[in-house]
Amino acid sequence: MSSFGSPGSGPYTGKPTPPERGSFPLDHDGECKHIMKQYLSCIKKVKGVNEDICRDMAKSYLACRMDRNLMARDEFKNLGFAESTAKPSASSPGNGKTSS
């Protein structure tokens, strides 16, 4: 009879390797728990729809984790957040004005 969890006749002897992304310390002290609760409440309120307000909370949560070294610092574009398009620029095409 084989041991539980092993596909063959002997125990598994391979060394597990951590994933490249997604492996980070847990927030045991609850440093970012308040933001996480707000995010979960937001998701519940919008019934799981990916609303901008909830995405902003998710971004704040990730920023909190990065600020407290609970995850590796990374650019938000690498975490699935697009660059903000709401910022108007003074030299945007079509306005015909230059800022002096």
C-alpha positions as CSV (number, residue, x, y, z in Angstrom):
1,M,0.0,0.0,0.0
2,S,1.4,3.4,-0.9
3,S,1.5,6.3,1.6
4,F,-1.1,9.0,1.5
5,G,-0.5,11.6,-1.2
6,S,2.3,9.9,-3.0
7,P,1.5,8.6,-6.5
8,G,4.0,5.7,-6.4
9,S,5.2,3.2,-3.9
10,G,7.5,5.5,-1.9
11,P,7.4,8.9,-0.2
12,Y,8.0,12.1,-2.2
13,T,11.7,13.1,-2.0
14,G,11.8,16.1,-4.3
15,K,12.5,19.6,-2.9
16,P,9.6,22.0,-3.3
17,T,10.4,25.3,-4.9
18,P,8.5,28.5,-4.1
19,P,6.6,30.3,-6.9
20,E,8.4,33.3,-8.6
21,R,5.5,35.6,-7.8
22,G,2.8,35.4,-5.1
23,S,5.0,34.2,-2.3
24,F,5.0,36.9,0.5
25,P,4.7,37.1,4.3
26,L,1.3,37.1,5.8
27,D,0.1,40.3,7.6
28,H,0.1,38.8,11.1
29,D,0.0,42.2,12.8
30,G,-2.9,43.4,10.7
31,E,-1.0,46.5,9.4
32,C,-3.1,46.6,6.2
33,K,-6.2,44.9,7.5
34,H,-8.4,48.0,7.5
35,I,-7.8,48.6,3.7
36,M,-8.4,44.9,3.0
37,K,-11.8,45.1,4.8
38,Q,-12.8,48.2,2.9
39,Y,-11.9,46.5,-0.4
40,L,-13.9,43.3,0.5
41,S,-16.8,45.5,1.5
42,C,-16.6,47.4,-1.8
43,I,-16.5,44.1,-3.8
44,K,-19.6,42.9,-1.9
45,K,-21.4,46.2,-2.5
46,V,-20.8,46.1,-6.3
47,K,-21.6,42.3,-6.4
48,G,-18.1,41.4,-7.7
49,V,-18.1,43.9,-10.6
50,N,-14.6,45.4,-11.3
51,E,-15.4,49.0,-10.4
52,D,-12.8,51.8,-10.4
53,I,-13.4,52.6,-6.7
54,C,-12.7,49.0,-5.7
55,R,-9.6,48.9,-8.0
56,D,-8.3,52.0,-6.2
57,M,-8.8,50.2,-2.9
58,A,-6.9,47.2,-4.2
59,K,-4.1,49.4,-5.3
60,S,-4.0,51.1,-1.9
61,Y,-3.8,47.7,-0.3
62,L,-0.9,46.6,-2.4
63,A,0.8,49.9,-1.7
64,C,0.3,49.4,2.0
65,R,1.9,45.9,1.7
66,M,4.8,47.2,-0.2
67,D,5.4,50.1,2.2
68,R,5.6,47.6,5.1
69,N,7.8,45.1,3.3
70,L,5.0,42.5,3.2
71,M,5.6,42.0,-0.5
72,A,8.3,42.9,-3.0
73,R,8.1,46.5,-4.3
74,D,6.9,46.5,-7.9
75,E,5.4,49.0,-10.4
76,F,1.6,49.0,-10.4
77,K,1.6,48.4,-14.2
78,N,3.2,45.0,-13.5
79,L,0.5,44.2,-11.0
80,G,-2.3,44.7,-13.5
81,F,-3.0,48.4,-13.0
82,A,-3.0,50.6,-16.1
83,E,-1.5,54.0,-16.2
84,S,-4.0,56.6,-15.1
85,T,-5.6,58.3,-18.2
86,A,-7.5,60.9,-16.2
87,K,-4.6,63.3,-15.9
88,P,-4.9,66.1,-18.5
89,S,-1.7,67.5,-19.8
90,A,-1.0,71.1,-20.7
91,S,0.4,70.1,-24.1
92,S,-2.3,67.6,-25.1
93,P,-3.0,67.6,-28.9
94,G,-6.0,69.4,-30.1
95,N,-6.3,72.2,-27.6
96,G,-4.2,74.6,-29.7
97,K,-2.7,76.3,-26.6
98,T,0.7,76.3,-25.2
99,S,1.5,76.9,-21.6
100,S,3.9,79.7,-20.9
